[in-house]
Structure formats: structure tokens, C-alpha cells
């Protein structure tokens, strides 16, 4: 799975305690096998190994939030197509 910069993830309620009670995190940087992220509303920032991020996704502790940009592009493709 490719990790894209700017991807926002929703954090499940049971894991929010591990992330300063934030509901979302956003990937801001990837350096080899480490990703850096920021938490919503200035609740903090951090980093973790890519493998751990993938583990959290697999366990559905965090889920990617579909960006509004991709939703808008899909909508415009349907109207023109």
C-alpha cells in the first residue's frame, strides 16, 4: 500500500487515547521507513514506522478519509462522461 503525503486518517474512538484524543491524523512526511504526522486542531504531532501505520490500518484502528478533491474529480468525470 502506498502512503501519500497529505492523506488524512480517522482514528477510532478506542485508539484516540493514544493520539491525545484527536479524531484525525494527517501524514506530512515520509523518510524511508518512518512517517511523520500531525493531529487535528493542533493536538500534537509524531512519527511512527511505516509498518506500524500499516498495522493500524489493517486492524482498522485508523481508516483513510477520502479527500474532497477526489470526490469532486469523480463527480465532474461523471458529468462530462
C-alpha positions in Angstrom: 0.0 0.0 0.0 1.3 3.4 -1.0 1.3 6.1 1.7 0.6 9.5 0.2 1.6 12.7 1.8 -1.5 14.7 2.9 -3.6 11.6 3.5 -5.9 12.1 6.4 -6.9 9.2 8.6 -9.8 8.9 11.0 -8.8 7.4 14.4 -11.2 5.0 16.1 -12.6 6.0 19.4 -10.8 3.2 21.2 -7.4 4.4 19.9 -7.9 8.2 20.3 -6.3 8.0 23.8 -3.0 7.1 22.1 -3.2 10.2 20.0 -4.1 13.0 22.5 -7.8 12.4 22.0 -7.5 13.6 18.3 -10.1 12.2 15.9 -7.8 12.5 12.8 -4.2 12.5 11.8 -2.6 13.7 8.6 0.6 12.3 7.1 3.1 15.2 6.4 6.3 13.5 5.6 7.8 10.1 4.9 11.5 9.3 5.3 12.4 5.8 4.3 10.5 3.6 6.8 9.2 6.4 9.1 6.1 8.6 8.6 5.5 11.9 10.4 2.0 13.1 11.1 0.1 15.9 12.7 -3.0 15.6 14.8 -6.2 17.7 14.3 -6.7 21.0 15.9 -3.1 21.4 17.0 -3.3 18.5 19.4 0.3 17.5 18.5 2.5 15.6 16.1 4.5 12.5 16.0 6.1 9.8 13.9 5.9 6.0 13.6 7.4 3.3 11.5 5.5 2.7 8.2 5.0 -0.9 9.3 3.1 0.3 12.4 0.9 2.6 10.3 0.1 -0.3 8.0 -0.7 -2.4 11.1 -3.1 0.2 12.4 -4.8 0.4 9.0 -5.1 -3.4 8.8 -6.6 -3.6 12.3 -9.0 -0.7 11.3 -7.8 1.4 14.2 -7.3 4.2 11.6 -9.1 4.5 8.3 -8.3 6.8 5.4 -10.7 9.6 4.8 -11.4 10.1 1.1 -10.3 13.6 0.2 -12.8 16.1 -1.0 -10.7 16.7 -4.1 -11.0 13.1 -5.3 -14.8 13.2 -4.6 -15.1 16.4 -6.7 -13.0 15.0 -9.6 -15.1 11.8 -9.7 -18.2 13.9 -9.7 -17.0 16.1 -12.6 -15.9 13.0 -14.6 -19.4 11.5 -14.3 -21.0 14.7 -15.5 -18.7 15.0 -18.5 -18.7 11.3 -19.3 
